[in-house]
């Protein structure tokens, strides 16, 4: 993402996971943000521009942003697992970096403020992990789904079975002219919950030419909510 980005590998359930880590400049992170990239079999990687934009937003909000390459991408070992193994890998990153950041900040393990974010297939993975953590009782501060792949994957709702939100603050963003996941499909997904969708006028699936407004929307929503 920039010259300060740390690239490393950590052990995961299916072998080594390649990771990019970004920290806020000259500040201790206030929390941990995990960012999930789009479909591994369709060119998705941690270098995807939308995934990088999500990471930039969370760094701007003062979080350590961690982006993995999912199984079989880049230097990550293993093979594509349709979201199941990828959710396991994202959980492994939470345990690894959450514990390290808690020690760094001198706070109890499991108490690090957490943000989950994903784009397209990555939104499916992030939502899956949010459900798992919510069921275990772990507090999730923020959840951001961009271009959620509701057509090809059973993206879970942003509420649990009792109607309680998975995260303290949730944001779903979609492009008006998304030709991969039609806006109508996302509205159908959101309607029963119900949950609002922030629609970016004129934006396609990959938000070409609109990455800065995308970042600003995320920072404005989650930043304002943090200050509230």
N, C-alpha and C positions, 0 to 999 in steps of 0.2 A: 504493500500500500504506500509506503514511503521508506526512506533510508533508515528509519528507526524501527521498522517492523522486524520482529524476531521470528525467524523460521526455525522450528525444532520438531522433533518427533518424540512422542510419548507412547508407552505401551498401552494397548487397548485389548478388547475382548477377542479380536481376530488378528492381532499382530500390531505392528507399529502404525501410529496415526500421525500423519504430517499436519502441523499446526502453524498458523500465523498468529502472532500475539502483538497487540498494540496497546500501549499505555498512554494515559494523558501526559502531556509534557510538563515536567517540573512539578508535578503533583502526585500524591499518593492516590491510587484509585479509590473511589468511593464504593465500588461494587464490581461485579463480574457480569459481562455480557457474552453470551454464546450465540454465534451467528452461523446459520446453516445455509449452505449453497444449493443451487438448483440441481436438476436431475443428472446424476453421474454418467448415465449412458447417452446423454445428449449434450455433452460438452461442459456440464456444470463443474465448477471447481471453486476453491477458496479465492481465486483471482477474478471471479465473476464481478462485473462492475456494480451490480446491485448489492451483492454481498459486501463488497468493499464499502459501498455507501452506507449500509447499515452499520458496519464497524466504525466508520468515521463519525456517524451520528452519536454512537454510544461513547466513543472516546471524547467527543465534544461535551457530552453530558457527564464526563468524569469517571467513566467506567474503564476497566481493563476489557478489551474486546478480543475474543478468541475465536478464530475461524479454522475449523478442521477441513482437510480434504477427506471426503468420505471414502469408504472401502474401494480399492481398485483405482483411485484417482491420484495422480502425482506419485509421491513416495509412500502413500498409505497402502498397507497390505490388506489382503482379503478381497472379496468380490461383492458386487452389488447385491443387496438383500431386500430390495423393495420397501425400505423404510424401517424394517424390524431391527436389523443389525445397526443401521445408521442411528437409530434412537439409542441403542446400547452404547454406541461410540460417543454420542453427545453427552450421555450420562457419565461416561468414564471421564470425559473432559471436566465436567462439573466437579466430580470427586477430586480429581488431580489439582485443578487450578483453584477450586474453592478452598481446599485445605491449605494450599500454599499461600493464597491471599489472606486467609484468616490469620495464619501465623505471622504474615508480614504486617498486618494491621493490628495484631495483638488482640484479636477478638475470638470468641468461641467458634469452633468449627460448625458449619451449618447456619451461621448467622450473617454471612456475607450477603449484602443486597444483590439480588439476582435479576437479570434481564435475559429473556429468550427472544430470539429473532430469527426469521427465516424467509427465504424467497422461493416461491414456486414449490417444487418438491421439498425444499428446505423448510417452508412454512408447515408442511405436513409433519415433518420430523419434529420441529419445534413444538407444535401443538400436541403431538404424541407425548413428548417428554413432559410438557406442562401437565397433562392429565396424570401421568405417572407420579410426578412429584407432588401434585395436589393430593392425590390419594394417600401418599405417604405422610402427609402433614407438613411438608416443607413449604414455606412461604415463597411465592414468586412475586416479585415487585412489579415486573413489566413483561408484557408479551406483545410482540409485533409480528404480524403476518402480512407479507407483501406478495401480491400476485398469487395467492394461495391456490394450489393445484387441485381444486375441488372436483374437477371433471375426471381425472385419472386416479385419484386417491381418496379414501374415505377420511378426509380431514375432520377431526373431531370438533365439536362445538367449543365455544369459549366459556361455557358453563358446565358444571357437573350435573349429575342426575337429579340433584336437589335444587337446581337453579342458581347455585352459588358460583361466582366468577372464579376462574382458575387463577387469575392474577389480580393484583391490586389495580393495575392499569393495563387495559388491552387496547390495541389499535390494529385495525385491518385496513389496508390500503390496496386499491386496485385501479388499473388503468381503464379509462373509458373505452379505448379502442384495442383492448387486449384481444389478439387474434389466436392466442393459445388457450387461454381460459376465459371464455366470454363473460363479460360483466354480469349478464343475466344469470349465469350459473352461480356466481358468487352471491348475488342477491337472494337466489333460491336457498343457498346454504345458510345465509345469515338470517333470513326472515323468521324461521321458527324459534330462534333463540330468545328474543330478537336482539340483534346487535348491529349498530350502524357501520356502514362502510364508507371510508373516505375515498372518494372518486377523484382521480387526477385527470382533469379534462384534456383530451387529446393524446393521452399517454398510451403506448402499446405495452406489451408484456414486459419488455426489457427497459422501459422508461428512457429510451434514447432521447438525449437532449433535455431530460427532465430530472437528472440525478440530483442536482442541487435543490430544486424544489422538494424532491422526495426527502432528502436529508433534513431540510428545514422543517418540513411537516412533522417528522419524527421528533426532532429536537423541541419544537414548539409544544407538541402534545405532551410528551413525557417530561420535558423540563418544567412546563407549567404545572403538571400534576405533582411533580416532586416538590415544587415551591408551595403548593396549596396546603 
